[in-house]
Amino acid sequence: MEQRLKWVALLAGAVLVVGCGVHGPRADDDDDGDGGEGLTGSGFGAGDTSSSSSEGAGQTASGTGGTTSTSTSSSTSTSTSSSTSTSTSSTSSTSSSGTGGSGGIGGGGCYIEGYDLGVSLADLQSGYQGSQWLPTMIDVLNRRYSNGWYVMDQMKNDPWLANSFPQWFNLGSWGGMIESIDTACHEETHGYDFDQAMNYSNKHLYYMGSNLEVVATKLNFFARNQIYNQVTQGGSVTSMYDSTYLTGTQGSYDFIFLADELTAYINGLACATVVGDHLTQGGSFRDGAAAHLYYLQVYLRVARTQYSSLYNQWKADPDWQQFVRFSWARGHYWTDVSMQFGQLGINDAAIWNRINDPSNLSEIQLFTGDTPSVVACTP
């Protein structure tokens, strides 16, 4: 109950700048006060919405090699690259029943999640009514991404969705509803995680899919502000998020909350990706997930080099191993899938370059015992 009350109290202080700023309606269940994903068209990290950079940073099948792309995007982009998207047979599955699993091994032998970009939304778009935005959003996810459907269906009675969420988006239009979908998935991941964690003693739950919920012990983690200096050393590539998550009150929270943020950003990216053919405004959808994968790497390094007792306890815990391995795999997977939509990132290429630095990749191998490419493929 204490965690839930903390979350509710944080909601009251949330701030949002809509249109060309930072989306932040909820002040996450976990800690941060940001409320969601990235910049305009995403959710809300923190950052300069005028920034623009070359797209890229998807990973190869091995999950460790950055790719490059020539498309560009900014927070005001109207790019609809790959708008005729259809998921390939090796990376998609129909989820119209709304009960699909969280993930598995595909025909190529690597991690996949069920989604289907080929399912038409034309009838929902033509008949859209703003008063029915939430049932419509849930129906969209039911058709295209069952893991997103599940968490939104479970949280559909959350008063925040009815009372607060609508003030931050133009839900009277189809485009406005689609634009908000990643923020809804992000925020309700927090809501679901913290609600479900109340069923456990000294543990936290991380929703990664309807059949994958990691429940891990609350170890004596250090405050995440202790990674700030290493994150920003040599120039920050995650400046949109650093001040929000690694400084001030939010910076005093520990890895339990940072891990929930990583989970929420990946889930938000997944929900945005499965409606990428309907998203006309660019944003930092990929950036938030990438930034938090990088934070994970740096947090692991600081733990290993400065908190050896904690690190050894953390590394020996099978639930935390599962969290790290599946977060790494899911972050790579949804980044790869989202690359067909050039408008879903702003500075993600630079962040992935930092993630793929050998010194950072080594932290994944040191913790899991497997190479980063193996973890990305077979968590």
C-alpha positions as CSV (number, residue, x, y, z in Angstrom):
1,M,0.0,0.0,0.0
2,E,2.9,2.4,0.8
3,Q,4.1,2.1,-2.8
4,R,0.7,2.6,-4.2
5,L,0.1,5.7,-2.1
6,K,3.5,7.0,-3.2
7,W,2.5,6.6,-6.8
8,V,-0.9,8.3,-6.3
9,A,0.9,11.2,-4.5
10,L,3.3,11.6,-7.4
11,L,0.4,11.9,-9.9
12,A,-0.7,15.1,-8.3
13,G,2.6,16.8,-9.2
14,A,2.8,15.7,-12.8
15,V,3.5,18.4,-15.5
16,L,2.9,18.2,-19.2
17,V,3.9,20.4,-22.1
18,V,1.9,19.2,-25.1
19,G,2.6,19.8,-28.8
20,C,6.3,20.5,-28.8
21,G,7.5,19.5,-25.4
22,V,7.5,16.7,-22.9
23,H,4.5,14.6,-22.3
24,G,4.1,13.9,-18.6
25,P,0.6,13.3,-17.4
26,R,1.2,10.7,-14.7
27,A,4.4,11.0,-12.8
28,D,4.9,7.3,-13.1
29,D,3.9,4.8,-10.6
30,D,7.5,4.2,-10.0
31,D,9.1,7.4,-9.4
32,D,10.0,9.8,-12.1
33,G,7.3,12.3,-12.6
34,D,7.6,12.0,-16.4
35,G,4.6,10.0,-17.1
36,G,5.6,8.2,-20.2
37,E,7.6,8.0,-23.4
38,G,9.5,10.6,-25.2
39,L,8.9,13.8,-27.1
40,T,6.0,14.9,-29.2
41,G,4.2,11.9,-30.6
42,S,5.6,9.7,-28.0
43,G,5.2,10.4,-24.3
44,F,7.5,12.2,-22.1
45,G,11.1,11.9,-21.3
46,A,12.7,15.3,-21.0
47,G,14.4,17.0,-23.8
48,D,14.7,19.6,-26.6
49,T,11.9,18.9,-29.0
50,S,13.7,20.8,-31.8
51,S,16.4,18.2,-32.0
52,S,16.7,16.1,-35.0
53,S,19.2,13.4,-35.9
54,S,19.7,10.6,-38.4
55,E,17.7,7.6,-37.7
56,G,19.2,4.3,-37.1
57,A,20.7,2.2,-34.4
58,G,18.6,-0.9,-35.0
59,Q,20.4,-4.1,-34.2
60,T,21.4,-6.9,-36.3
61,A,20.0,-10.4,-35.8
62,S,22.8,-11.0,-33.3
63,G,21.6,-8.1,-31.3
64,T,25.0,-6.5,-30.9
65,G,25.7,-4.7,-34.1
66,G,24.3,-1.3,-34.8
67,T,22.9,-0.7,-38.3
68,T,22.6,2.6,-40.0
69,S,19.8,4.3,-41.9
70,T,19.5,7.4,-44.1
71,S,16.1,8.5,-43.0
72,T,15.8,11.4,-40.6
73,S,13.2,12.4,-38.0
74,S,12.5,15.1,-35.6
75,S,9.7,15.8,-33.1
76,T,7.7,17.5,-35.8
77,S,8.3,14.9,-38.4
78,T,5.4,13.8,-40.5
79,S,7.3,10.9,-42.0
80,T,5.3,7.8,-42.7
81,S,8.2,5.7,-43.9
82,S,7.3,2.1,-44.4
83,S,3.6,3.0,-44.0
84,T,2.6,-0.1,-45.9
85,S,4.2,-2.1,-43.2
86,T,3.4,-5.8,-42.8
87,S,5.2,-7.9,-40.3
88,T,7.3,-10.7,-41.7
89,S,6.4,-14.3,-41.1
90,S,9.4,-14.7,-38.8
91,T,8.5,-11.9,-36.5
92,S,4.8,-11.7,-36.3
93,S,1.8,-13.7,-35.3
94,T,-1.9,-12.9,-35.3
95,S,-3.1,-11.7,-31.9
96,S,-6.7,-10.8,-32.7
97,S,-7.9,-13.0,-29.9
98,G,-6.4,-10.8,-27.4
99,T,-4.9,-13.6,-25.4
100,G,-1.6,-14.1,-27.1
101,G,1.6,-14.9,-25.2
102,S,4.4,-12.6,-24.2
103,G,7.1,-14.0,-26.4
104,G,8.9,-17.0,-27.6
105,I,11.4,-18.4,-30.1
106,G,10.7,-17.7,-33.8
107,G,11.5,-19.7,-36.9
108,G,15.0,-18.1,-36.9
109,G,15.7,-19.3,-33.4
110,C,15.5,-15.8,-31.7
111,Y,13.1,-14.2,-29.4
112,I,9.9,-12.9,-30.8
113,E,6.6,-11.5,-29.6
114,G,3.2,-11.9,-31.2
115,Y,1.9,-8.9,-33.2
116,D,0.2,-8.4,-36.5
117,L,0.6,-5.2,-38.5
118,G,-1.5,-6.7,-41.3
119,V,-4.8,-6.5,-39.4
120,S,-6.8,-3.6,-40.8
121,L,-8.0,-0.8,-38.5
122,A,-10.0,1.0,-41.2
123,D,-13.3,0.3,-39.6
124,L,-12.2,1.6,-36.3
125,Q,-10.8,4.7,-37.9
126,S,-13.8,5.5,-40.0
127,G,-16.2,5.0,-37.1
128,Y,-14.0,6.6,-34.5
129,Q,-15.8,8.5,-31.7
130,G,-13.8,10.5,-29.2
131,S,-16.1,9.5,-26.3
132,Q,-15.1,5.9,-27.0
133,W,-11.4,6.4,-27.2
134,L,-10.5,3.9,-24.5
135,P,-12.5,0.9,-25.8
136,T,-11.2,1.8,-29.3
137,M,-7.6,1.8,-28.1
138,I,-8.1,-1.5,-26.4
139,D,-9.7,-2.9,-29.6
140,V,-6.7,-1.7,-31.6
141,L,-4.3,-3.5,-29.4
142,N,-6.5,-6.6,-29.3
143,R,-6.2,-6.8,-33.0
144,R,-2.5,-6.1,-33.3
145,Y,-0.6,-6.7,-30.1
146,S,-2.1,-8.9,-27.4
147,N,0.5,-8.1,-24.8
148,G,-0.5,-4.4,-25.1
149,W,-4.1,-5.4,-25.1
150,Y,-3.8,-7.4,-21.9
151,V,-2.3,-4.7,-19.7
152,M,-4.7,-2.0,-21.0
153,D,-7.7,-4.3,-20.6
154,Q,-6.6,-5.1,-17.0
155,M,-6.1,-1.4,-16.2
156,K,-9.1,0.0,-18.1
157,N,-10.9,0.9,-14.9
158,D,-7.9,2.9,-13.6
159,P,-9.5,6.3,-12.6
160,W,-6.4,8.1,-14.0
161,L,-7.4,7.0,-17.5
162,A,-10.8,8.6,-17.3
163,N,-10.0,11.6,-15.2
164,S,-6.5,12.8,-16.1
165,F,-5.2,11.2,-19.3
166,P,-7.7,12.9,-21.7
167,Q,-6.5,16.4,-20.8
168,W,-3.1,15.7,-22.3
169,F,-4.1,14.4,-25.7
170,N,-6.6,15.3,-28.5
171,L,-8.6,12.1,-28.0
172,G,-11.4,13.5,-30.1
173,S,-9.5,12.6,-33.2
174,W,-8.3,9.2,-34.4
175,G,-4.8,10.6,-34.9
176,G,-4.7,12.0,-31.3
177,M,-5.8,8.6,-29.9
178,I,-3.1,6.8,-31.9
179,E,-0.5,9.3,-30.8
180,S,-1.3,8.6,-27.2
181,I,-1.2,4.8,-27.3
182,D,2.4,4.4,-26.3
183,T,2.0,6.7,-23.3
184,A,-1.1,4.8,-22.2
185,C,0.8,1.5,-22.4
186,H,3.8,3.0,-20.6
187,E,1.8,4.4,-17.8
188,E,-0.5,1.5,-17.3
189,T,2.5,-0.8,-17.2
190,H,3.6,1.2,-14.1
191,G,0.0,1.0,-12.7
192,Y,-0.2,-2.7,-13.3
193,D,3.3,-3.4,-11.9
194,F,2.8,-1.5,-8.7
195,D,-0.8,-2.8,-8.2
196,Q,0.3,-6.4,-8.7
197,A,3.4,-6.0,-6.5
198,M,1.1,-5.3,-3.6
199,N,0.4,-9.1,-3.6
200,Y,4.0,-9.8,-2.7
201,S,6.2,-9.1,0.3
202,N,9.5,-7.3,-0.5
203,K,9.2,-8.0,-4.2
204,H,8.4,-6.0,-7.3
205,L,6.6,-7.2,-10.4
206,Y,7.6,-6.3,-14.0
207,Y,5.0,-6.8,-16.8
208,M,6.7,-8.0,-20.0
209,G,3.7,-9.8,-21.4
210,S,0.6,-11.7,-20.5
211,N,2.7,-14.9,-20.0
212,L,5.8,-13.2,-18.7
213,E,5.7,-11.3,-15.4
214,V,9.0,-11.2,-13.6
215,V,8.7,-11.0,-9.8
216,A,12.0,-10.1,-8.2
217,T,13.2,-9.4,-4.7
218,K,13.8,-5.8,-3.6
219,L,17.6,-5.9,-2.9
220,N,19.4,-3.1,-1.2
221,F,20.0,-1.2,-4.4
222,F,21.8,2.2,-4.4
223,A,20.2,5.4,-5.7
224,R,20.3,5.7,-9.5
225,N,21.8,9.2,-9.3
226,Q,25.1,7.4,-8.7
227,I,25.3,6.5,-12.3
228,Y,24.9,10.1,-13.5
229,N,28.6,10.9,-13.8
230,Q,29.3,7.8,-15.9
231,V,26.3,8.3,-18.1
232,T,27.3,11.8,-18.9
233,Q,31.1,11.3,-19.1
234,G,32.4,12.3,-22.5
235,G,29.1,14.0,-23.4
236,S,25.7,12.6,-22.8
237,V,23.7,10.9,-25.6
238,T,20.7,10.5,-23.2
239,S,20.3,14.2,-22.2
240,M,16.6,14.0,-22.9
241,Y,16.2,11.7,-19.9
242,D,19.2,12.3,-17.6
243,S,17.8,15.2,-15.6
244,T,14.4,13.6,-15.2
245,Y,15.6,10.2,-14.0
246,L,19.1,10.7,-12.6
247,T,18.9,14.0,-10.7
248,G,16.7,15.6,-8.0
249,T,14.1,13.6,-6.1
250,Q,13.8,11.1,-8.9
251,G,17.5,10.5,-8.9
252,S,17.2,9.3,-5.2
253,Y,15.1,6.3,-6.2
254,D,16.8,3.0,-6.7
255,F,17.0,0.2,-9.4
256,I,13.5,-1.2,-8.6
257,F,12.1,2.0,-10.1
258,L,14.6,2.3,-12.9
259,A,13.9,-1.2,-13.9
260,D,10.1,-0.5,-14.0
261,E,10.9,2.5,-16.2
262,L,12.9,0.3,-18.6
263,T,10.0,-2.1,-18.8
264,A,7.4,0.7,-19.4
265,Y,9.5,2.3,-22.1
266,I,9.9,-1.0,-24.0
267,N,6.2,-1.7,-23.6
268,G,5.4,1.8,-24.9
269,L,7.7,1.3,-27.9
270,A,5.9,-2.0,-28.7
271,C,2.5,-0.4,-28.6
272,A,3.7,2.5,-30.8
273,T,5.3,0.2,-33.3
274,V,2.2,-1.8,-33.9
275,V,0.3,1.3,-34.9
276,G,3.3,2.8,-36.7
277,D,1.4,2.8,-40.0
278,H,-1.1,5.2,-38.4
279,L,1.4,7.5,-36.7
280,T,2.0,10.6,-38.7
281,Q,4.0,12.6,-36.2
282,G,7.5,11.7,-35.3
283,G,8.9,11.3,-31.8
284,S,11.3,9.7,-29.4
285,F,9.6,6.3,-29.1
286,R,12.8,4.3,-29.5
287,D,15.0,6.8,-27.6
288,G,13.4,6.1,-24.2
289,A,13.9,2.4,-24.4
290,A,17.4,2.7,-25.6
291,A,18.3,5.3,-22.9
292,H,17.2,2.9,-20.2
293,L,19.0,-0.1,-21.7
294,Y,22.1,2.1,-21.5
295,Y,21.2,3.1,-17.9
296,L,21.0,-0.6,-17.1
297,Q,24.5,-1.2,-18.4
298,V,26.0,1.7,-16.4
299,Y,24.1,0.6,-13.3
300,L,25.5,-2.9,-13.6
301,R,29.1,-1.4,-13.9
302,V,28.7,0.8,-10.9
303,A,27.3,-2.1,-8.9
304,R,30.1,-4.4,-10.0
305,T,32.9,-2.0,-9.3
306,Q,31.6,-0.2,-6.2
307,Y,29.1,-2.5,-4.5
308,S,30.5,-6.0,-4.9
309,S,28.4,-7.6,-2.3
310,L,25.2,-6.3,-3.8
311,Y,26.4,-7.2,-7.3
312,N,27.1,-10.8,-6.4
313,Q,23.7,-11.1,-4.7
314,W,22.0,-9.6,-7.7
315,K,23.9,-11.7,-10.2
316,A,23.0,-14.9,-8.2
317,D,19.3,-14.2,-8.1
318,P,17.5,-16.1,-10.9
319,D,14.6,-13.7,-11.0
320,W,16.9,-10.7,-11.6
321,Q,18.8,-12.7,-14.2
322,Q,15.5,-13.3,-16.0
323,F,14.7,-9.5,-15.8
324,V,18.0,-8.5,-17.3
325,R,18.0,-11.1,-20.0
326,F,14.5,-10.5,-21.1
327,S,14.8,-6.7,-20.9
328,W,17.9,-6.9,-23.1
329,A,16.1,-9.2,-25.6
330,R,12.9,-7.2,-25.7
331,G,14.7,-3.9,-26.1
332,H,16.6,-5.3,-29.1
333,Y,13.5,-7.0,-30.5
334,W,11.2,-4.0,-30.5
335,T,13.9,-1.7,-31.7
336,D,14.5,-4.0,-34.7
337,V,10.8,-4.2,-35.5
338,S,10.2,-0.5,-35.1
339,M,13.0,0.4,-37.6
340,Q,10.5,0.1,-40.5
341,F,9.0,3.3,-39.2
342,G,11.6,6.0,-39.5
343,Q,9.6,8.5,-37.5
344,L,9.8,6.5,-34.2
345,G,13.1,7.9,-33.1
346,I,15.1,11.1,-32.7
347,N,18.5,10.4,-31.2
348,D,18.3,6.6,-30.9
349,A,21.2,6.0,-33.2
350,A,23.6,7.8,-30.9
351,I,22.3,6.0,-27.9
352,W,22.7,2.6,-29.6
353,N,26.2,3.5,-30.5
354,R,26.9,4.0,-26.8
355,I,25.1,0.8,-25.9
356,N,27.2,-1.1,-28.4
357,D,30.5,0.2,-27.1
358,P,32.5,-2.9,-26.1
359,S,33.0,-1.6,-22.6
360,N,29.2,-1.3,-22.1
361,L,28.4,-4.6,-23.8
362,S,30.8,-6.4,-21.5
363,E,28.5,-5.6,-18.5
364,I,25.8,-7.7,-20.0
365,Q,28.2,-10.6,-20.5
366,L,29.7,-10.3,-17.0
367,F,26.3,-10.3,-15.4
368,T,24.6,-13.0,-17.4
369,G,27.5,-15.2,-18.4
370,D,26.5,-15.1,-22.1
371,T,27.5,-12.8,-24.9
372,P,25.1,-9.9,-25.5
373,S,24.1,-11.3,-28.8
374,V,23.2,-14.6,-27.3
375,V,21.1,-12.9,-24.6
376,A,19.4,-10.7,-27.2
377,C,18.5,-13.9,-29.2
378,T,17.8,-16.4,-26.5
379,P,17.1,-14.8,-23.2
